[in-house]
Amino acid sequence: MSSQDTRNKLIDIIKRHQLENGLTKLQISKLAELAGITRQAFNRYYGDLKIYATGEESIGKLLIDDKASLSQLLESKEQRVSQLEQALIEAHESHKDELNKAIRNHTTSLMKNDLMIYESAQLQSTLAAQRDHTASLIERINELQITNTKLVAESISATTARDTSRSYKTVKNFISVALDMKKAIKQYSASCDFDAYEDSKDSEINKSIELIQPILHRNKAEVILFQERYISDFNKFCDKIHPQHDLTMIVMQLPLYSREEIQIVLKAFHAAVSVSIYVPYSSSETIITSQRKFNTRGVPPEELKDADSAKIPLIDWGFDSVHVIKIKQGD
């Protein structure tokens, strides 16, 4: 399918959406799926259509030469205006009834006010007690985390002392690149806009690539991609990886799942000595649920669905090696 055919298909999908739903938002991910392209391809080649998909502009501007479609769009808008006018009349009548009812209930509400004040005081007392208990639990958790960190550090130190065949990790020979998704998750929790979340994720991935590329040109380096499937901890994975004597090792967190998206990233790492990918895996729903309870707070359910349905990457995608790692409780 040519680029113009794809563009025409996108316009037709948006037109049908506006005919049925008016100027309401059509998610970019859904639009791209219906058109048979990736979200990234839409943003790169057809980004000018985004204002029509999001409902900021009417598709009528693109249908000047298609009089039949334009007439259909205008007829649909007239029907919606008529429906809205009728709804406004009904709302006005309903408002009258509700106002009269509110006046009748006002006196009764005043009589109940004293009781509500008493119950409110009791509730505030209960909440204060719960806050004190929660603070005590948080303090205990912090103490346990400190103890656990010390034990992990001692274990790593002992292992390193026994294994002299590996290089010590330094800022020069080992670089871990984690994505900062806190802002994107916070915005999603407020708006539930998965398209905006995906845009933020793409932005963070591009920042990581821009950070890595100069290192690849200055050093003899290998790149390890950790395909984030939200069932294990990226930092714990990095703790288990050890650099080679003569190479700089770069480990990058990568929450992408389609072949097209991953291959775009691979092109940016052509200067690396090798590029491999590690894919966390577990067949246990119990372990997956437990791991996500602690590692994926706030991650959109759409993102988790994409991670669960993703295929295992293959060597012929452009990797030097592909590793599937079995996840255990606590990884």
N, C-alpha and C positions, 0 to 999 in steps of 0.2 A: 504494500500500500504506500502510495506516495505521500509526501509531507502535506500536500494540498488536500488529498483525500482524507487524511487523518484530521486535518483542521476542519474540514467540512463536517466530518463525523462528530467532532467535539461541539461545533456550533449547533448541530441538530439535537444533540443530547441536552445541551443547555436550554435550547428553545422549548423542547418538550417538557423539561422541568419547570420552566417559567409558565408555560401554558397550564400546567396542572397545579402549581403551587405558588404562583406569583413570584415576587422578588425575594424569595427565601433562599437561604444558603444551600448550595450543593457542594458537599465535601470534595475537595480536590482528589483525594485518594479514590473516592467512589467514581468520580468523573473519569479519571485515568483508567481505572479498571474496566469501566463500560466501553471505553475507546480502545482497549487492548494495548495500552502503553503503561510505562512506569510513571510514578509521581514525579521522579527526577526528570524524566524526559519532557513531561508537561511543563515543569518549571523552566527548563532550559530553552525549549523551542516554541512553546505556546503560552508563555506567561502573560501575554497581553490579554488573554481571555479570562484571566482570574477574576477581574472586576465583574464580569458577567456571571461567572459561576457563584460568586459570593453574594450576588444580589445588589451590588453597589450601582450597577448600570443595567438598563433594560437591553435585552438582546435585539430589540427593534433597530438599534443603530447599525447592526450587521445585516439586516434584512431589507435594506432600501431597495435592492434589485429583485427581491423575492416578494412580489406583491401579495401572492396568495398566503404565504406564511405571515406576512406583516398584518394582513387583514384578520387572519385567525388570532394573532396575538392581541390586536386591539379589541376584538370581540370578547376574548377571554377576560381582558382587563375591565371591560364594561360590565360583564357579568359579576365580577368580583366587587366592583364599586356598588352595584345594586344590592348584592348580598350584605355588604358592610353597612349600607344605609338602613336596611331592614333590621340588622343586628343592633344598630344604634337606637332605633325607635324602641325595640324590645328592651334594651338596656335602660332606656329612660323610664319606661313604665315600671320596670323591676326596681329601679332606684327609688321611685316614689313609695312603693310598698315597703322596701327595706328601711326607708327613713321613718315611716310611721311606726314600724315594728320596733326600731331602735329607741324611739321616744317612749313607747310603752314600757320597754324593758329597763329604761334608765333608772326609774325609781327603785325597782327591785334590785338593780345592781348596786345602788348606793347602800341598801340595807345589808348586802352581802360583803361590803367593802371591809368592815371590821374583821370578819372571819378570814378574809383573804390576807389581811395584814398579819394576823396571828400565824397563819400557815406559812407565810413567806419568811417570818422570823425563824420558825422551826426548820424550814428548808435551808436557810443560810447557815444555821448551826450545824446541820448535817454535812453540808458541803465543806465547811471549815474543817470538820473532823476528817473528812475524806482527803482534803488537800494535805493535812499533816501526815496522814498515813502514806499517801503517794510520795511525798518528799522523803519520808523514811525509806521507802522501797528504792527510790532513785539513788539515794546515798549508798545503800547496800549494793546495788547493781554497779555503781562506780567503783566501789571497793573491790568487787569481784573482777571487774574488767582490768583494774590495775594489776591484781594478782595474776590473772591469766596472761597479760602482756609480759610480765616478768618471766613466767614459766616458758612462754613461747621464745622469748629472747634467749633464755638459758639453753633451751633445746637447740635453737639454731646455732648458737655459739659452740655447743658441744659437737654438733654434726660437722660444722666447718673445721673444727680442730682435728677431727678424725680423717676428713677427706681433703688431702693436700693436692689432689689432682685437679681440683676446680679453682678458678680464679675468684678472688675476693671481689664482691660487688663494690664498685665505686661509681661516682657520678659520670666518669668518663667511659666505663665499659658496660654499664647497665642503665637503661633509661626506660621507665614505665610511664605510659601516657594514658591517663584515665580521663573519661569525659565528665565534665561538670554539668549534670542535668538538674541540679537543684532548682534553678530558676524556671526551667521548662516545666518541671513537675508541679511547682507552685502555681504557675499560670494555668496549667491544665486543671488543677483541682478547683480553680476559681471559675473557669470558662467551659471546661469539658470540650475544648476545641482541639481535636486530634491533629488537624492540619497544621495548626500553629505549633503544636508539640513537635511534629515531624520537621517543620522548618527550623526550629531551635536545635533539634538533634543534628540535622544536616550542617547547621552552622558550627556546632561544636566539633563535628567530624572534620570539617574543612580546616578549623583552627589547628587540630591535631596534625593533620597532613602538612600544613604550612610550617609547623614546628619541626617535623621530622625531616622534610626534604633537604634543608641545608646540612643537616647532620650526615645524611647519606652521601652528599657530595664531598664532605670533608673527611669522612672516615670509611674504613672498610667495615661494613655493618650488615647485620642480618635483621630482618623484621619478623616478629611473631605477632600474629593477629589473634586476639582472644574473642571469639564470637560470643557476645553477651546474650545468654539465653535466660538470664534471671533465675538460675538455680544454683549458683555458686558465687563466691566472692572474688572479684578481680584481684584485689591486693593479696589474698591468700594464694592465688594462682602464681602471682609474681614472686612470692616468697619461695616457691618450689623450683623456680627456674634459675639456672646458674649460667653466667656468661662463659664463653670460651676464652682461651688465653690470648688469641690474636684477633678477636673480633669485638666490635661494639654491638651489644644486643639491645634492640628496641622492641618493647612489648606494648602493643596498643589495644585498647578496649574498642570493640567494633560491634555495635548493635544493628547490623544490617543482615538481610536474609535472602534477598533475591540475587540470582547470578548477575543480572545487569548492574545492580547497585555495587556489588562487591568488586566486579571487574573494573568499574570506574575508579575505585580506590587503588586497585592493583596497578593501574597505569601510572599512578603517582609515585610508585615505589620501584620503578624500573632500574634505578641505580643501585638497589640493594644487592648484596651477594646472594641472598636467598630470601624468599618470603614463604612462611608456613602459617597454617591456621590450626588452632586448637578449638575443638567443639565440645563443650560440657554435655554430658548425657546421663540420664537416669530413667530406668523403666518403672521406678517406684513412684506412684502418685503421692504416697505418704511423704517421701523425701522431698519431692518437688514442692508440695504444699507447705511443708515445714520450712524449707529453705526460702521460699518466697515470702513467708510471713515475716522473716527478719531482714531479707535483702532487697525487697522490691516495694517498699512502702511508697504509695503514690504513683507508681508506674501505671500508665493507662492500660485498661484491659485489652484495648485493640493491639497495643504493643506486645503484650504477653501472648495474645492469640497468634500474631505473626511469628513470634519466636517458637511457639509450639508446632506450628504447621510448616516450618522451614525445612527444606531438604538438606541433607548433609552435603557440604561443598565437595567438589571432585577435583582431582589433580588437573584435569584438562581445562579447568577454569583459569589456570595460570599459576598455580601454586607449585612450589618445589616439594612440599609434603603436606599431608592432611592428617591430623591426629584427633581421634575421638577419645575423650577422657571420661571415665566413669566417675560420677560424683557420689560421695558418701556424706552421711549426716555430718554437718559442721564444716564442709568445704566452702 
